[in-house]
Amino acid sequence: MRLSIASGLLELGPMVQTIFVRRVNIAAARYTAERCLASRSPKSPWQTPLYCPIPSPGARMPPRSFRALRLALAALCFVLAGCGDEPLGFVDGGPLDATLRSDAAFPERPSLIDTGPATDVRGRVCTRSSQCDDGVECTMDFCADDGRCVSVADPGRCDDRVYCNGVESCDARRGCVRGTPVTCNDNYTCTIDRCDEMTRACVHRPRDFDGDGDPDFRCTAYDCDAGVPDPPCWRGGDCDDANPRVNSRLPEICGDGVDNNCNGEIDAADRMGCSRPMHDRCDDALDVSAGGRFTVALAGALGDYPSRCTGNTIPPRDAVLRLRLDAPRDVAVTAESSGASVLVQLNARCGDIESVRDCVIGYPTVYRARALPAGEYFFQIATTSAVVGTGEVALTVELTDPTPAPSNDACSGAIDIPTGGATLRGTLVDVDDDVTTSCGGTTPDVVYRLTLTERRDVTLRATGGRTDYLTLALVDTCARTTATRRCATGSPSQISLRNLAPGTYFVVVEGTRVPSFTLEAELTAPTSAVPGDSCSNPITLSPNSTVMGTVAGAQGDVPISCYGGDSRDVVYRFTLDRTLDVNVLLRGGASDFFFMAVQRACGSSTGEAACRYGTVGRLTARGLDPGDYYLVVRPLRGTEFTLTMVASPPLAPVMASGNDTCATAQSIPSGGGFYMGNTAALRRDYTAPCTLGTTSEDAVFRYRSDTRQRVQFSLEGSSFNTVVWMTQGPTCPGSSVPLTCFSGEGASPAVFDALLDPGEYWVFVSGFNAEARGAYSLSVLPLPM
């Protein structure tokens, strides 16, 4: 009978065929979209993959590929009393299913939220968080208190700590996603805009194409003439912004046929007179053969000769020194400018790039050569920027008797450290790089050997000059690549090892042309480690407790993924008897900065539950299964801190939608909760008090505190640069609450905690700038008083 009905369908009129085929088109399109979504294993319930087809009321399938399928499905639908618009093969996602399939948050999208096949992670029934691993490295997967798997994006695991390339995000399907580079365009043609990594901010410099320090004469600071200067108020005077030898701040140069100072008068006709830049070229080199102190003025000078420090290109400005030696001498040249870094290059023949012996650059720059043979040499002194401030470079040239090269340049010549300790003097001039350490690079090094016949406490300290930077390391073997036991950088740089076992070790000191340093080695009787100093003696920490902590007397032993430095650390161990969320709060002094991590295996940064940093240390590890865990705390500054740990059931997320204004605010119970939403479909209604009015679309939450309590509000796990702030009052938007407006990015999310009196509070979630929007996670957690 079904075949006869199917055949009869072909005999129906065009209108009826169109209705049935349209229904089949929609059903087939939705089926295809579901299959695509399932194959991508979607993790964030509000995100539909852009690369999967989304059905619409007018969706049509390719005419040839699905002609037979249309007819067969049409016949089947007719037999089954018609095709509905529900997706085919929908897999039940559990108690959250009704919420996840709601259109409220995304009215422009169809109601198709795929939970995947039975093997999909999201929504799977679970008893332990280990059953919820989705294979995406940047998601935090846990078993919620409703017995279903949940995966939350953790952007901190994607953070490359580079500001100008944008904030990396975590896509719950694809993993880490590159950020959008910071855009610094201020739409003002008289400024040159760029992102500065050092200051982590946009820099808008006056338009100065030739880089001579004088902006184009047609430009002034924005609104400077209107009396509203953009500090500092500048006015350009360069009448030829393509020629660095021309600007209003330069002296007139004789004989070049150019109006160098932009006063309309050329060469000798200039009423102010004219001059030639001294020591600008090889034929007018400054003689420094007797040593001493000198000043070279680079104002008006031009780059003439290529430098190895600039990739064999000609630097913006340079000057030339001549050095004649009648006998071998140790030579040291120090160059310092208030306006820019200075390069110092030694040539055997002036201006000849093929005769370069060496080139160094710094701020200040120190060049040293040991036992330089008799002969004539030329130093090229140049700036790395055409903007040179006063244009003067202060020079000190020191000539001393020649000294032999250090004997411990290589492992074979390692100098022995006496068993009773000693203070040794060394040098890093004319040595090579032979050993690679965990905190050193390819800088030159020298090697010492330390032999212990019994256990000892060992303290090593390397100290150079005011401008020297040293790396000090203790390694097991002397080789190009070796295991580093302890490493430190600075001047002085110091490492300490407690109860070091008998054996032979090597001490490596690294630095660039450091003429002299001291290495102090103190060997004393072995002492016991302070509690928490290593993985072997962790401090027991009870969940839901507050303790005082310190790193006094501790060493830096335990590696964590979000910090590679050598600061001291302390290790805690805590035990969970069931699956719980763990929240950690660290507080220290006003200038303290914390790094911390929760590890499943102490000392192994692989598979860490979480790693975070900040001036107030905050960390959330969701859905930790029963077992032992280790909390590693590394203060960057300071030694004392207060540690609070809160362990709570892993709440299933509540999908917040439609909370665009105060009138539709999502209510949060006084016990807190975990909320997930998306600001992309909302509007911008309110302005954060800590962002100068640059926030984007926002979501609103309402929190009622029934008792006096301390509560933490965290946007950890959000996919964009977030900002969160709070107001108070029976009506929204209410009045600001002090110290409750914070922004964040990546591994430093927007988060704050506040001591709240009973009353009504309003919490706003937004993006830090106009482009910041998307999926967010809001965790509200009451803390111990």
Residue pairs with C-beta under 8 A, 6 or more apart in sequence:
2 75
2 76
2 79
5 75
5 78
5 79
6 71
6 72
6 74
6 75
6 78
6 79
9 17
9 20
9 71
9 74
9 75
9 78
10 71
12 20
20 74
20 77
20 78
20 83
21 70
21 74
23 74
23 77
23 82
23 83
24 69
24 70
24 73
24 74
24 77
24 83
25 59
25 60
25 61
25 70
26 55
26 57
26 59
26 83
26 85
27 73
27 77
27 83
27 85
27 88
28 61
28 66
28 69
28 70
28 73
29 53
29 55
29 56
29 59
29 60
29 61
30 55
30 85
30 87
30 88
30 112
31 87
31 88
31 89
32 53
32 55
32 61
33 52
33 53
33 54
33 55
33 87
33 112
33 114
34 87
34 88
34 89
34 90
34 112
34 114
36 49
36 51
36 52
36 53
37 48
37 49
37 52
37 112
37 114
37 116
38 114
38 116
38 117
38 120
40 49
40 51
40 52
40 173
41 116
41 120
41 121
41 122
41 134
41 135
41 173
42 48
42 49
42 114
42 116
42 120
42 122
42 172
42 173
43 121
43 122
43 134
43 136
43 139
43 151
43 153
43 172
43 173
44 151
44 153
44 172
44 173
44 676
44 775
45 96
45 100
45 113
45 122
45 655
45 676
46 105
46 106
46 113
46 655
46 676
46 677
46 678
46 775
47 171
47 172
47 173
47 775
48 54
48 109
48 112
48 113
49 173
53 59
54 109
54 110
54 112
55 110
55 112
56 110
61 69
61 70
73 83
77 83
87 112
90 114
90 115
91 115
91 116
91 117
91 118
91 120
91 123
92 115
92 123
93 100
93 115
93 122
93 123
93 148
94 123
94 125
94 146
94 147
94 148
95 146
95 148
95 652
96 123
96 146
96 148
96 652
96 655
97 115
97 123
99 654
99 655
100 113
100 115
100 655
101 111
101 113
102 111
102 655
102 657
103 109
103 110
103 111
104 657
104 658
105 655
105 656
105 657
105 658
105 677
105 678
105 681
106 678
106 681
107 681
108 681
115 122
115 123
116 122
116 123
121 132
121 133
121 134
121 141
121 149
121 151
122 134
122 149
122 150
122 151
123 148
123 149
124 131
124 132
124 148
124 149
125 147
125 148
125 149
126 132
126 143
126 147
126 148
126 149
127 143
127 147
128 143
128 579
128 625
128 626
129 141
129 142
129 143
129 579
129 622
129 623
129 624
129 625
129 650
130 625
131 143
131 149
132 141
132 142
132 143
132 149
132 150
132 151
132 623
133 141
134 141
134 151
134 172
136 151
136 170
136 172
136 173
136 174
136 175
137 157
137 175
137 176
138 153
138 154
138 155
138 157
138 158
138 170
138 175
138 176
139 151
139 152
139 153
139 154
139 170
139 172
140 151
140 152
140 153
140 154
140 610
140 621
140 622
140 623
140 717
141 149
141 150
141 151
141 152
141 623
142 149
142 150
142 152
142 579
142 581
142 622
142 623
142 624
142 650
143 149
143 150
143 579
143 623
143 625
143 650
144 150
144 623
144 650
144 651
144 652
144 653
145 649
145 650
145 651
145 652
146 652
148 652
150 622
150 623
150 650
150 652
150 653
151 172
152 622
152 653
152 676
152 717
152 777
153 169
153 170
153 171
153 172
153 717
153 718
153 719
153 775
153 777
154 170
154 610
154 716
154 717
155 167
155 168
155 169
155 170
155 717
155 718
155 719
155 745
155 746
155 747
156 562
156 610
156 611
156 612
156 716
156 746
156 747
156 748
156 749
157 170
157 176
157 611
157 747
158 168
158 169
158 170
158 175
158 176
158 177
158 746
159 167
159 168
159 745
159 746
159 747
160 168
161 746
162 197
163 182
163 195
163 197
163 200
164 181
164 182
164 195
164 196
164 197
165 178
165 179
165 181
165 182
166 178
166 179
166 180
166 181
166 182
167 179
167 180
167 720
167 721
167 745
167 746
168 176
168 177
168 178
168 179
168 746
169 176
169 177
169 179
169 719
169 720
169 774
170 176
170 177
170 719
171 177
171 719
180 771
181 195
182 195
182 202
184 193
184 194
184 195
184 202
184 203
184 204
185 193
186 193
186 202
186 204
186 222
188 204
188 222
189 207
189 219
190 206
190 207
190 215
190 216
190 218
190 219
190 220
190 221
190 222
190 236
191 204
191 205
191 206
191 207
191 222
192 204
192 205
192 206
192 207
192 208
192 209
193 202
193 203
193 204
193 205
194 202
194 203
194 205
195 201
195 202
195 203
196 202
196 203
206 215
206 216
206 219
206 221
206 234
206 236
207 215
207 216
207 219
207 236
207 241
208 214
208 215
208 216
208 236
208 238
208 241
208 387
209 216
209 241
209 242
210 238
210 240
210 241
210 242
210 243
210 244
210 246
210 247
210 386
211 244
211 316
211 385
211 386
211 387
212 238
212 244
212 245
212 246
212 247
212 249
212 250
212 386
212 387
213 247
213 249
213 339
213 386
213 387
213 388
213 389
214 236
214 237
214 238
214 247
214 248
214 249
215 234
215 235
215 236
215 237
215 238
215 241
216 236
216 238
216 241
217 236
217 237
217 238
217 239
217 241
217 248
217 262
218 236
219 235
219 236
220 233
220 234
220 235
220 236
221 229
221 230
221 232
221 233
221 234
221 235
222 230
223 229
223 230
224 230
224 233
224 234
224 235
237 247
237 248
237 249
237 262
238 246
238 247
238 248
238 262
239 246
239 247
239 248
239 259
239 262
240 246
240 247
240 262
243 258
244 302
244 316
244 317
244 386
245 253
245 256
245 258
245 260
245 300
245 302
246 258
246 259
246 260
246 261
246 262
247 260
247 261
247 262
248 261
248 262
248 263
249 261
249 299
250 260
250 261
250 299
250 300
251 260
251 261
251 272
251 274
251 275
251 299
251 300
252 259
252 260
252 261
252 263
252 265
252 266
252 267
252 270
252 272
252 273
252 274
252 275
253 260
253 267
253 274
253 275
253 276
253 277
253 300
254 267
254 268
254 274
254 275
254 276
255 267
255 274
255 276
256 267
257 266
257 267
258 266
258 267
259 265
259 266
260 300
261 270
261 272
263 270
263 272
265 271
265 272
267 274
268 274
277 297
277 298
277 299
277 300
277 301
277 302
278 284
278 286
278 296
278 297
278 319
279 285
279 286
279 296
279 319
279 320
279 321
280 301
280 302
280 304
280 318
280 319
280 320
281 304
281 320
282 305
282 320
282 350
282 351
282 378
284 320
285 320
285 321
285 322
285 350
285 378
286 294
286 296
286 319
286 320
286 321
286 322
287 321
287 322
287 323
287 324
288 294
288 321
288 322
288 323
288 379
288 395
288 397
289 322
289 323
289 324
289 325
290 399
291 397
291 398
291 399
292 396
292 397
293 394
293 395
293 396
293 397
294 321
294 394
294 395
294 396
294 397
295 392
295 393
295 394
295 395
296 319
296 321
296 381
296 392
296 393
296 395
297 391
297 392
297 393
298 317
298 318
298 319
298 337
298 383
298 388
298 391
298 392
298 393
299 388
299 390
299 391
299 392
300 391
301 317
301 318
301 319
302 316
302 317
302 318
303 314
303 315
303 316
303 317
303 318
303 382
304 314
304 318
304 351
305 314
305 318
305 320
305 350
305 351
305 353
305 380
306 312
306 313
306 314
306 353
307 313
307 314
307 315
307 318
307 343
307 345
307 353
307 356
307 359
307 380
307 382
308 345
308 353
308 356
308 359
309 315
309 343
309 345
309 359
309 360
309 361
309 382
309 384
310 343
310 382
310 384
312 353
315 343
315 382
315 383
315 384
316 382
316 383
316 384
316 385
316 386
317 382
317 383
317 386
317 388
318 380
318 381
318 382
318 383
319 380
319 381
319 382
319 393
320 350
320 378
320 379
320 380
320 381
321 333
321 378
321 379
321 381
321 395
321 397
322 350
322 376
322 377
322 378
322 379
323 331
323 376
323 377
323 378
323 379
323 397
324 375
324 376
324 377
325 331
325 372
325 373
325 374
325 375
325 376
325 377
325 399
326 374
327 374
328 371
328 372
328 373
328 374
328 402
329 371
329 372
329 399
329 400
329 401
329 402
330 368
330 369
330 370
330 371
330 372
330 399
330 400
330 401
330 402
330 403
331 367
331 368
331 369
331 372
331 397
331 398
331 399
332 366
332 367
332 368
332 396
332 397
332 398
332 400
332 515
333 344
333 366
333 367
333 368
333 379
333 395
333 396
333 397
333 398
334 364
334 365
334 366
334 367
334 395
334 396
334 398
335 342
335 344
335 364
335 365
335 367
335 381
335 393
335 394
335 395
336 342
336 363
336 364
336 365
336 393
336 394
337 383
337 388
337 389
337 392
337 393
337 394
338 389
338 390
338 392
339 383
339 385
339 387
339 388
339 389
339 390
339 391
340 363
340 383
340 384
340 385
340 387
340 388
340 389
341 361
341 362
341 363
341 365
341 383
341 384
341 385
342 361
342 362
342 363
342 364
342 365
342 381
342 382
342 383
342 384
342 393
343 359
343 360
343 361
343 365
343 380
343 381
343 382
343 383
343 384
344 359
344 360
344 361
344 365
344 367
344 379
344 380
344 381
345 356
345 358
345 359
345 360
345 379
345 380
345 382
346 356
346 357
346 358
346 359
346 367
346 369
346 377
346 378
346 379
347 355
347 356
347 357
347 377
347 378
347 379
347 380
348 355
348 357
348 375
348 377
348 378
349 355
349 378
350 378
351 378
351 380
357 369
357 377
358 367
358 369
360 366
360 367
360 512
360 513
361 384
362 467
364 467
366 467
366 513
367 379
367 513
368 429
368 513
368 515
369 429
369 430
370 402
370 403
370 405
370 429
370 430
371 402
371 403
371 404
371 405
372 402
381 393
381 395
383 393
403 427
405 430
405 431
406 426
406 427
406 428
406 431
406 446
407 413
407 415
408 414
408 415
408 426
408 446
408 447
408 448
409 431
409 432
409 434
409 446
409 447
410 432
410 434
410 447
411 434
411 435
411 447
411 478
411 479
411 506
413 447
414 447
414 448
414 449
414 478
414 506
415 424
415 446
415 447
415 448
415 449
416 448
416 449
416 450
416 451
417 424
417 448
417 449
417 450
417 507
417 521
418 521
419 451
419 452
419 453
419 523
420 523
421 520
421 521
421 522
421 523
422 520
422 521
423 518
423 519
423 520
423 521
424 448
424 518
424 519
424 520
424 521
425 516
425 517
425 518
425 519
426 446
426 509
426 516
426 517
426 518
426 519
427 446
427 514
427 515
427 516
427 517
428 444
428 445
428 446
428 509
428 510
428 511
428 512
428 513
428 514
428 515
428 517
429 513
429 514
429 515
431 444
431 445
431 446
432 444
432 445
433 442
433 443
433 444
433 445
433 510
434 445
434 447
434 480
435 445
435 447
435 473
435 475
435 478
435 479
435 480
435 482
435 506
435 508
436 442
436 480
436 481
436 482
437 471
437 473
437 475
437 482
437 484
437 487
437 508
437 510
438 473
438 484
438 487
438 564
439 471
439 473
439 484
439 487
439 488
439 489
439 564
439 565
439 566
440 471
440 473
440 487
440 489
440 508
440 510
441 471
441 510
443 471
443 510
443 511
443 512
444 510
444 511
444 512
444 513
445 471
445 508
445 509
445 510
445 511
446 508
446 509
447 478
447 506
447 507
447 508
448 506
448 507
448 508
448 509
448 519
449 478
449 504
449 505
449 506
449 507
450 458
450 474
450 504
450 505
450 506
450 507
450 521
451 503
451 504
451 505
452 458
452 500
452 501
452 502
452 503
452 504
452 505
452 523
453 502
454 502
455 499
455 500
455 501
455 502
455 526
456 499
456 500
456 523
456 524
456 525
456 526
457 496
457 497
457 498
457 499
457 500
457 523
457 524
457 525
457 526
457 527
458 474
458 496
458 497
458 500
458 521
458 522
458 523
459 494
459 495
459 496
459 497
459 520
459 521
459 522
459 524
460 472
460 474
460 494
460 495
460 496
460 507
460 519
460 520
460 521
460 522
461 472
461 492
461 493
461 494
461 519
461 520
461 522
462 470
462 472
462 491
462 492
462 493
462 494
462 509
462 517
462 518
462 519
462 520
463 470
463 491
463 492
463 517
463 518
463 520
464 470
464 491
464 492
464 511
464 514
464 516
464 517
465 491
465 514
465 515
465 516
465 517
468 491
468 511
468 514
468 517
469 489
469 490
469 491
469 511
469 512
470 489
470 490
470 491
470 492
470 493
470 509
470 510
470 511
470 514
470 517
471 487
471 488
471 489
471 493
471 508
471 509
471 510
471 511
472 487
472 488
472 489
472 493
472 494
472 495
472 507
472 508
472 509
472 510
472 519
473 484
473 485
473 486
473 487
473 488
473 495
473 507
473 508
473 510
474 484
474 485
474 486
474 487
474 495
474 497
474 505
474 506
474 507
474 508
475 482
475 483
475 484
475 485
475 505
475 506
475 507
475 508
476 482
476 483
476 485
476 505
476 506
477 483
477 506
478 506
482 506
485 497
485 505
486 495
486 496
486 497
486 555
486 556
486 566
487 495
487 566
488 494
488 495
488 566
489 566
495 566
496 555
497 555
498 526
498 527
498 529
498 533
498 555
499 526
499 527
499 528
499 529
500 526
507 519
507 521
509 517
509 519
511 517
529 536
529 537
530 552
530 553
530 554
531 537
531 539
532 538
532 539
532 549
532 554
532 570
532 571
532 572
533 553
533 554
533 555
533 557
533 570
533 571
534 555
534 557
534 558
534 571
535 557
535 558
535 571
535 602
535 603
535 630
537 571
538 571
538 572
538 573
538 602
538 630
539 549
539 570
539 571
539 572
539 573
540 572
540 573
540 574
541 547
541 572
541 573
541 574
541 631
541 643
541 645
542 574
542 645
543 574
543 576
543 580
543 582
543 645
543 646
543 647
544 645
544 646
544 647
544 784
545 644
545 645
545 784
546 642
546 643
546 644
546 645
546 784
547 642
547 643
548 640
548 641
548 642
548 643
549 570
549 633
549 640
549 641
549 642
549 643
550 570
550 639
550 640
550 641
551 567
551 568
551 569
551 570
551 633
551 634
551 635
551 639
552 639
552 640
554 568
554 569
554 570
555 568
555 569
556 565
556 566
556 567
556 568
556 569
556 634
557 569
557 571
557 603
558 569
558 571
558 602
558 603
558 632
559 603
559 605
560 595
560 596
560 597
560 599
560 605
560 608
560 611
560 632
560 634
561 597
561 605
561 608
561 611
562 595
562 597
562 611
562 612
562 613
562 747
563 595
563 611
563 613
563 634
565 634
565 636
567 595
567 634
567 635
567 636
568 634
568 635
568 639
569 632
569 633
569 634
570 632
570 633
571 602
571 630
571 631
571 632
571 633
572 630
572 631
572 632
572 633
572 643
573 602
573 628
573 629
573 630
573 631
574 582
574 628
574 629
574 631
574 645
575 627
575 628
575 629
576 582
576 624
576 625
576 626
576 627
576 629
576 647
577 626
578 626
579 623
579 624
579 625
579 626
579 649
579 650
580 623
580 624
580 647
580 648
580 649
580 650
581 620
581 621
581 622
581 623
581 624
581 647
581 648
581 649
581 650
581 651
582 598
582 609
582 619
582 620
582 621
582 624
582 629
582 645
582 646
582 647
583 618
583 619
583 620
583 621
583 645
583 646
583 647
583 648
583 712
583 781
584 596
584 598
584 617
584 618
584 619
584 620
584 631
584 643
584 644
584 645
585 616
585 617
585 618
585 643
585 644
585 645
585 646
585 712
585 753
585 783
586 594
586 596
586 616
586 617
586 618
586 633
586 641
586 642
586 643
586 644
587 616
587 617
587 641
587 642
588 594
588 635
588 638
588 640
588 641
588 642
589 637
589 638
589 640
591 637
591 638
592 615
592 635
592 636
592 637
592 638
592 641
593 613
593 614
593 615
593 635
593 636
593 637
594 613
594 614
594 615
594 616
594 617
594 633
594 634
594 635
594 636
594 641
595 611
595 612
595 613
595 617
595 633
595 634
595 635
595 636
596 611
596 612
596 613
596 617
596 619
596 631
596 632
596 633
596 634
597 605
597 608
597 609
597 610
597 611
597 612
597 619
597 631
597 632
598 608
598 609
598 610
598 611
598 619
598 621
598 624
598 629
598 630
598 631
599 605
599 607
599 608
599 609
599 629
599 630
599 631
599 632
600 607
600 608
600 609
600 627
600 629
600 630
601 607
601 630
602 630
602 632
605 611
609 621
609 624
609 629
610 619
610 620
610 621
611 619
611 747
612 618
612 619
612 747
612 748
613 747
613 748
614 748
617 633
617 641
618 712
618 714
618 716
618 749
618 751
620 714
620 716
620 717
620 779
622 650
623 650
631 645
633 641
633 643
635 641
644 783
644 784
646 781
646 783
646 784
648 781
651 673
651 674
652 674
653 674
653 675
653 676
653 777
654 666
654 673
654 674
654 675
654 676
655 675
655 676
655 677
656 666
656 675
656 676
656 677
656 699
656 701
656 778
657 677
658 664
659 665
659 666
659 677
659 682
659 699
659 700
659 701
660 682
660 683
660 685
660 698
660 699
660 700
661 685
661 700
662 700
662 731
662 732
662 733
662 762
663 732
664 700
665 700
665 701
665 702
665 732
665 762
666 675
666 677
666 699
666 700
666 701
666 702
667 701
667 702
667 703
667 704
668 675
668 701
668 702
668 703
668 704
668 763
668 780
669 704
670 703
670 704
670 705
670 706
670 707
670 709
670 782
671 782
672 711
672 779
672 780
672 781
672 782
673 779
673 780
674 777
674 778
674 779
674 780
675 701
675 777
675 778
675 779
675 780
676 775
676 776
676 777
676 778
677 699
677 765
677 775
677 776
677 778
678 774
678 775
678 776
679 696
679 697
679 698
679 699
679 765
679 766
679 767
679 773
679 774
679 776
680 697
680 773
680 774
682 697
682 698
682 699
683 697
683 698
684 695
684 696
684 697
684 698
684 766
685 698
685 700
686 695
686 698
686 700
686 733
686 764
686 766
687 693
687 695
688 695
688 723
688 725
688 741
688 743
688 764
688 766
689 725
689 736
689 741
690 723
690 725
690 741
690 742
690 743
691 723
691 741
691 743
691 768
691 769
694 768
694 769
694 770
695 723
695 766
695 767
695 768
695 769
695 770
696 766
696 767
696 769
696 770
696 771
696 772
696 773
697 766
697 767
697 773
698 764
698 765
698 766
699 764
699 765
699 766
699 776
700 732
700 762
700 763
700 764
700 765
701 762
701 763
701 764
701 765
701 778
701 780
702 732
702 760
702 761
702 762
702 763
703 711
703 760
703 761
703 762
703 763
703 780
704 759
704 760
704 761
705 711
705 756
705 757
705 758
705 759
705 761
706 758
707 758
708 755
708 756
708 757
708 758
708 785
709 755
709 756
709 782
709 783
709 785
710 753
710 754
710 755
710 756
710 782
710 783
710 784
710 785
711 753
711 754
711 756
711 780
711 781
711 782
711 783
712 751
712 752
712 753
712 779
712 780
712 781
712 782
712 783
713 724
713 726
713 740
713 751
713 752
713 753
713 754
713 763
713 778
713 779
713 780
714 749
714 750
714 751
714 778
714 779
714 781
715 722
715 724
715 744
715 749
715 750
715 751
715 765
715 776
715 777
715 778
715 779
716 749
716 751
716 777
716 779
717 749
717 776
717 777
717 779
718 749
718 750
718 774
718 775
718 776
718 777
719 774
719 775
719 776
720 767
720 772
720 773
720 774
720 775
720 776
721 743
721 744
721 745
721 767
721 768
721 769
721 772
722 743
722 744
722 745
722 749
722 750
722 765
722 766
722 767
722 768
722 772
722 776
723 741
723 742
723 743
723 744
723 750
723 765
723 766
723 767
723 768
724 741
724 742
724 750
724 751
724 752
724 763
724 764
724 765
724 766
724 778
725 736
725 740
725 741
725 742
725 763
725 764
726 736
726 737
726 740
726 741
726 752
726 754
726 761
726 762
726 763
726 764
727 733
727 734
727 735
727 736
727 737
727 761
727 762
727 764
728 734
728 735
728 737
728 759
728 760
728 761
728 762
729 735
729 760
729 762
730 759
730 760
732 762
733 762
733 764
734 760
734 761
734 762
737 754
737 761
739 752
739 754
740 752
740 754
741 752
742 750
742 751
742 752
743 750
743 768
744 750
744 751
745 768
753 783
763 778
763 780
765 776
765 778
766 772
767 773
767 774
